[in-house]
Amino acid sequence: MMSTGGLITRTAEPPPVTTPRTPAQEAAERELSKPMYHENDPNLLERALRAFLEWLDDLFGAASGATPGGAVGLVAVLLLVVLAVTALWWRLGSPRRTTTSAGTLFDDGVRSAADHRTAAEAHATAGRWTEAVQERMRAVVRSLEERTLLDPRPGRTADEAAAEAAVSLPDHAAALHAAARTFDDITYGGRTADADTYARLRTLDLTLTRTKPLLTGPAA
């Protein structure tokens, strides 16, 4: 206050301190970016999981609203779908098994039965039972071709070889078909062989070499 000629006058008060908008915003952002304000924030995985659950909840809510019976009806529909898929899988089997018996027996150049037996024994010694069984089955079929019980034919499958050989070797028809099925299962069906599987096929190979065929086979 000031006194002038007995009159009291008020001096103008200083204007309030103001900060421009942009610097103020930047200062606030710098302050809020300090770690102390984010110690309890969810991490990236938690945020992603939360977003997924929210999306799943929205999807389920929309589906249940469009399904007669609401959520209960949606669960019933999903259960029926699962049962249908399970029944179809049980009826048709694994997709990998659909190619069983569709492949040829020999996939390389012509080798003798002795060559296939040598390769089979080498695989067996190394514990590679799948390859050992494959080579032993090829030895069985090649041996039958060498004995003229089968005519050499490119593209023959294991099942075809077993069916044709059973004509001349009827007493071993079941064993031949079982060997062909084993070959197909491990070659095209994704199964693995073991020592017992190889031992059975090796015994069949040795037995057939000592078996006298009937004279009613194709070569006769």
C-alpha positions in Angstrom: 0.0 0.0 0.0 1.1 3.6 -0.6 -0.1 6.9 1.0 -0.5 9.9 -1.4 -1.9 13.0 0.0 -3.8 11.2 2.7 -5.2 8.7 0.3 -4.3 5.1 0.5 -3.9 3.3 -2.8 -3.2 -0.4 -3.5 -0.3 -1.3 -5.6 -0.9 -3.8 -8.4 -0.2 -7.4 -7.3 2.3 -9.4 -9.3 0.8 -11.8 -11.9 0.8 -15.5 -11.0 3.6 -17.6 -12.3 2.5 -19.6 -15.3 4.3 -22.3 -17.3 3.7 -22.8 -21.0 1.5 -25.8 -21.8 4.1 -27.8 -23.8 6.9 -27.7 -21.2 4.4 -28.5 -18.5 3.2 -31.5 -20.3 6.8 -32.7 -20.9 7.6 -32.2 -17.3 4.6 -34.3 -16.2 5.5 -37.1 -18.6 9.1 -37.1 -17.3 7.8 -37.3 -13.8 5.3 -40.1 -14.5 8.0 -42.1 -16.4 10.0 -42.6 -13.2 10.2 -46.3 -12.1 8.7 -45.5 -8.8 5.3 -45.0 -10.5 5.4 -48.4 -12.4 6.7 -50.8 -9.8 3.3 -52.6 -9.7 2.5 -52.5 -13.5 1.8 -55.9 -15.1 4.6 -57.2 -17.4 4.3 -57.8 -21.1 3.1 -61.4 -20.7 0.5 -60.4 -18.2 -0.8 -57.7 -20.4 -1.0 -60.0 -23.4 -2.7 -62.7 -21.3 -5.2 -60.2 -20.0 -6.0 -59.0 -23.5 -6.4 -62.5 -24.7 -8.8 -63.4 -21.9 -10.8 -60.2 -22.6 -11.0 -61.2 -26.3 -12.0 -64.8 -25.4 -14.7 -63.5 -23.0 -16.1 -61.2 -25.7 -16.1 -64.0 -28.2 -17.8 -66.4 -25.8 -20.3 -63.8 -24.8 -21.2 -63.1 -28.5 -21.4 -66.8 -29.3 -23.6 -67.6 -26.3 -25.9 -64.8 -27.2 -26.4 -66.1 -30.7 -26.9 -69.7 -29.5 -30.2 -71.0 -28.3 -30.0 -71.6 -24.6 -27.2 -69.1 -24.0 -24.0 -70.3 -22.5 -25.4 -73.8 -21.7 -26.4 -74.2 -25.3 -23.0 -73.2 -26.5 -21.3 -75.7 -24.3 -23.7 -78.4 -25.5 -22.8 -77.5 -29.2 -19.1 -77.6 -28.5 -19.4 -81.0 -26.8 -21.3 -82.4 -29.8 -18.6 -81.1 -32.1 -15.8 -82.7 -30.0 -17.7 -86.0 -29.9 -18.2 -85.9 -33.7 -14.6 -85.2 -34.3 -13.6 -88.0 -31.9 -15.9 -90.5 -33.6 -14.6 -89.5 -37.1 -11.0 -89.9 -35.9 -11.8 -93.3 -34.4 -13.5 -94.4 -37.6 -10.9 -93.2 -40.1 -7.8 -93.5 -38.0 -4.8 -91.2 -38.0 -4.2 -89.3 -41.2 -0.7 -90.7 -41.3 -2.1 -94.2 -41.6 -4.0 -93.4 -44.7 -0.9 -93.9 -46.8 -0.3 -97.4 -45.4 0.3 -100.0 -48.2 0.3 -97.3 -50.8 4.1 -97.1 -51.2 6.4 -99.4 -53.1 8.7 -102.0 -51.5 11.9 -101.0 -53.2 12.9 -97.4 -53.4 16.4 -97.7 -54.9 18.4 -99.7 -57.5 18.3 -103.5 -57.7 20.2 -105.3 -55.0 20.4 -108.9 -54.2 18.8 -110.6 -51.3 22.2 -111.1 -49.8 22.9 -107.4 -50.0 19.6 -106.6 -48.2 20.4 -109.1 -45.5 23.9 -107.6 -45.0 22.4 -104.1 -44.7 19.7 -105.4 -42.3 22.2 -107.0 -40.0 24.3 -103.8 -40.0 21.3 -101.8 -39.0 20.4 -104.3 -36.3 23.9 -104.3 -34.9 23.6 -100.5 -34.6 20.2 -100.7 -33.0 18.4 -99.1 -35.9 15.5 -101.5 -35.8 13.2 -99.7 -38.2 15.8 -99.7 -41.0 16.7 -103.3 -40.1 13.1 -104.5 -40.5 12.8 -102.6 -43.8 15.9 -104.2 -45.3 15.0 -107.6 -44.0 11.5 -107.4 -45.7 13.2 -106.4 -48.9 15.5 -109.4 -48.5 12.5 -111.7 -48.1 10.9 -110.5 -51.3 14.1 -110.3 -53.3 14.9 -113.9 -52.3 11.5 -115.0 -53.5 12.2 -113.3 -56.8 15.6 -114.9 -57.1 14.0 -118.3 -56.5 11.4 -117.4 -59.3 8.6 -117.7 -56.8 7.8 -114.1 -57.7 8.4 -112.4 -61.0 10.5 -109.2 -60.6 8.1 -106.3 -60.9 8.9 -102.6 -60.2 6.4 -100.8 -58.1 5.3 -103.9 -56.1 4.0 -103.2 -52.6 4.7 -105.3 -49.6 1.1 -106.4 -49.4 1.1 -107.4 -53.1 4.3 -109.4 -52.6 2.9 -111.2 -49.6 -0.4 -112.1 -51.4 1.5 -113.4 -54.5 4.0 -115.4 -52.4 1.3 -117.0 -50.4 0.1 -118.9 -53.5 3.4 -120.9 -53.5 3.9 -120.8 -49.8 0.4 -121.2 -48.3 1.7 -122.5 -44.9 3.4 -119.1 -44.4 0.7 -116.9 -45.8 -0.3 -115.4 -42.4 3.4 -114.7 -41.5 3.9 -113.1 -44.9 0.9 -110.8 -44.5 2.0 -109.9 -41.0 5.4 -109.0 -42.2 4.0 -106.9 -45.0 1.8 -105.1 -42.5 4.7 -104.4 -40.2 6.8 -103.0 -43.1 4.0 -100.7 -44.1 3.3 -99.6 -40.5 6.9 -98.5 -39.9 7.6 -97.2 -43.4 4.4 -95.3 -44.0 2.5 -95.3 -40.7 5.0 -93.7 -38.5 5.5 -96.6 -36.1 8.9 -97.8 -34.8 10.3 -101.3 -34.8 12.2 -103.1 -32.0 14.5 -106.0 -31.6 11.6 -108.5 -31.3 10.0 -107.2 -34.5 13.3 -107.7 -36.4 13.9 -111.2 -34.9 10.5 -112.4 -36.1 11.1 -111.1 -39.6 14.6 -112.6 -39.6 13.2 -116.0 -38.6 10.7 -115.8 -41.4 13.4 -115.0 -43.9 15.5 -118.0 -42.9 12.5 -120.3 -42.7 11.3 -119.4 -46.2 14.8 -120.1 -47.7 14.4 -123.7 -46.4 10.8 -124.1 -47.4 9.9 -126.1 -50.5 7.2 -124.2 -52.4 4.1 -125.8 -54.0 4.3 -126.2 -57.8 1.1 -124.3 -58.3 2.7 -120.9 -58.0 3.0 -118.3 -60.9 6.4 -119.6 -62.0 5.1 -123.1 -62.3 
